């Protein structure tokens, strides 16, 4: 089994909670940590922007990434949402087993 962390930024804590609950209910993710206030600096449409965003740190099985990406895109308010998959190379066996138990691929 292969595991990953998905980073996704959204524009509000409410949006992060709605997406997270939806993904947990569908058994696509085991857990999402929500960091309520980050500052993002980026260029968009020729302008340098500085915005407050919310960071979602999602734990799941790598095989579920495409389904998760599709679900996030359905609910996300951005034109181009950040949805980045980072492999987990090692982790506590009990925690990784818990991810298995919580997701569809168990």
C-alpha positions, -999 to 999 in steps of 0.1 A, spaced: 0 0 0 12 35 -8 2 67 11 4 104 4 -4 138 18 -24 162 -4 -20 199 1 -49 221 -10 -55 257 -3 -89 273 -1 -103 308 6 -121 300 39 -122 277 69 -158 270 60 -148 258 26 -120 236 40 -144 220 65 -171 213 39 -146 197 15 -129 177 43 -162 163 57 -173 154 22 -141 135 15 -142 117 49 -179 107 44 -170 92 10 -141 73 26 -116 89 3 -94 103 30 -86 93 66 -80 128 79 -76 164 70 -57 190 92 -69 225 86 -45 254 91 -67 284 93 -45 313 83 -16 313 59 -4 341 37 0 332 0 20 354 -24 16 347 -61 12 362 -95 -23 360 -112 -34 379 -143 -3 400 -143 -6 411 -107 13 402 -76 -13 391 -50 -10 386 -12 -40 367 2 -50 350 34 -58 313 27 -66 281 46 -43 251 41 -57 216 40 -33 188 48 -50 156 37 -39 120 45 -49 92 23 -39 63 0 -21 73 -32 -45 51 -53 -73 75 -43 -57 107 -55 -76 110 -88 -110 105 -71 -100 130 -44 -88 155 -70 -121 152 -89 -142 157 -58 -122 187 -47 -125 203 -81 -164 199 -79 -165 218 -46 -136 243 -48 -142 280 -55 -109 287 -73 -104 284 -111 -72 265 -106 -70 250 -71 -38 238 -56 -41 200 -53 -6 186 -48 2 150 -39 33 143 -18 43 107 -12 47 94 23 80 74 23 78 62 59 54 65 88 41 49 120 28 15 110 -2 19 133 -11 53 117 -7 39 82 -29 10 91 -55 34 104 -55 52 70 -62 18 55 -91 12 78 -107 47 71 -105 47 33 -122 28 5 -92 6 -4 -92 -13 29 
